[in-house]
């Protein structure tokens, strides 16, 4: 999850991007994949990804009107839910080969599940605090997250509240929603870059331990493909390229 995404990734270091991104592909898969090309993203892979996303959303029984849009973006993490833009971003610097592989192996589905969990966490927080109070919350307790509640974001918060209702002390989600709000208030300010210092490593570990991340990882794990399955598909797809 990221709060805000800065467009300029070339600066390499920026406070608004949060570390997320794991590359668990084996070296062999890495070697089979042609080099990532910055802007070469064939729409076919993206359409397939969007279909996986739409099906997953539907299968989870989540309300269609609250579904964030999904878009390619030049960034460093694999995928990220941006609270500021209410959007799930997908890294565009992935070769069509790799994207295809991630679609087919189930890797993308599991990462999408992770990001959807963050979407649901934000719903709970909005429902607890109340849409109108969210702007106040972002200006006080969550000020460091640097989120401007734009009119369209406020509208989205109101829609969340209207669709799902407020969380009251008597609601079954009350305790977890409070914990999520606490976790968001103490969300580590980690940045995303290649050279990691000790301080940054500690921030990263804190990030991984944050309740919001822990819960999202739990959901992601349920969908994670086995390494051997990924490898099998990688070889099949590579052979197809040779034909
Ligand atoms: Zn996450």
Boltz pocket constraint, residues with backbone or C-beta under 6 A from the ligand:
constraints:
  - pocket:
      binder: B
      contacts: [[A, 1], [A, 20], [A, 114], [A, 118], [A, 212], [A, 213], [A, 216]]
      max_distance: 6.0
